[in-house]
Amino acid sequence: MNTKVEAVEKMNVYANELVKMIVKDGKSLQDEKLRIAFENVVRAMVDMTNIQLDKEKDANDTLKTTLSRMKIAHNCMQPNSAIPVKSNRPFTIK
């Protein structure tokens, strides 16, 4: 990551795409994927506020982690995401 601005711009792109996906496909989202995405977005928000409040010793590392969280959230919302979703059905081998 060359600059903080680039990382923040990428997070902004992910966030805007997440909003579009939620608005467009909100009824078809799987609960577990939505929970994982929401948790990662919230954790990213905590990281960003900690950076702004100067609570982080290494803002660059925190920013990299935050960008990763946003990417995970974005990937969870993709229609064919490979994020495993737990099923309430019993597992059987055939």
C-alpha positions in Angstrom: 0.0 0.0 0.0 1.6 3.2 -1.1 -0.4 5.7 0.8 -3.2 5.9 3.3 -5.3 7.7 0.8 -5.2 4.7 -1.6 -6.3 2.3 1.2 -9.1 4.6 2.2 -10.2 5.0 -1.4 -10.3 1.2 -1.9 -12.4 0.9 1.3 -14.7 3.5 0.0 -15.2 1.5 -3.2 -15.9 -1.7 -1.2 -18.4 0.2 1.0 -20.2 1.7 -1.9 -20.4 -1.7 -3.7 -21.7 -3.3 -0.5 -24.5 -0.7 -0.3 -25.4 -1.4 -3.9 -25.5 -5.2 -3.4 -27.6 -4.9 -0.2 -30.1 -2.6 -1.9 -30.3 -4.6 -5.1 -30.2 -8.2 -3.6 -31.3 -7.7 0.0 -34.0 -10.3 -0.1 -31.8 -13.0 -1.5 -28.9 -12.6 0.9 -28.0 -15.6 3.1 -28.2 -14.8 6.8 -24.8 -16.2 7.7 -23.0 -14.4 4.9 -24.7 -11.2 5.8 -23.7 -11.7 9.5 -20.0 -12.3 8.5 -20.0 -9.3 6.2 -21.6 -7.0 8.8 -19.2 -8.1 11.5 -16.2 -7.3 9.2 -17.6 -3.9 8.3 -18.2 -3.1 11.9 -14.7 -4.2 12.9 -13.3 -2.0 10.0 -15.3 0.9 11.4 -13.8 0.4 14.9 -10.3 0.3 13.3 -10.9 3.5 11.3 -12.2 5.3 14.4 -9.2 4.1 16.4 -6.9 5.5 13.7 -8.7 8.8 13.7 -8.6 9.0 17.5 -4.9 8.2 17.6 -5.5 5.0 19.6 -3.4 2.9 17.2 0.4 2.8 17.4 0.9 1.7 13.8 -1.8 3.2 11.7 -0.4 1.7 8.5 -0.7 -1.9 9.7 -4.2 -1.2 11.1 -5.2 0.3 7.8 -4.0 -2.8 5.9 -6.1 -5.0 8.3 -9.1 -2.7 7.9 -8.8 -2.9 4.1 -8.7 -6.7 4.4 -11.9 -6.7 6.5 -13.7 -4.6 3.9 -12.5 -7.0 1.1 -13.8 -10.0 3.2 -17.1 -8.3 3.7 -17.3 -7.5 -0.1 -16.5 -11.1 -1.0 -19.2 -12.4 1.4 -21.8 -10.5 -0.5 -20.8 -11.8 -4.0 -23.6 -14.0 -5.4 -21.2 -17.1 -5.8 -19.0 -16.5 -2.8 -17.0 -19.4 -1.6 -17.5 -18.4 2.0 -18.9 -21.5 3.7 -22.3 -21.2 5.2 -23.3 -23.3 8.2 -26.5 -25.3 7.6 -28.9 -26.3 10.4 -29.6 -29.6 8.5 -27.8 -32.7 9.8 -24.8 -33.9 7.8 -25.2 -37.2 6.1 -22.8 -39.2 3.9 -24.3 -41.1 0.9 
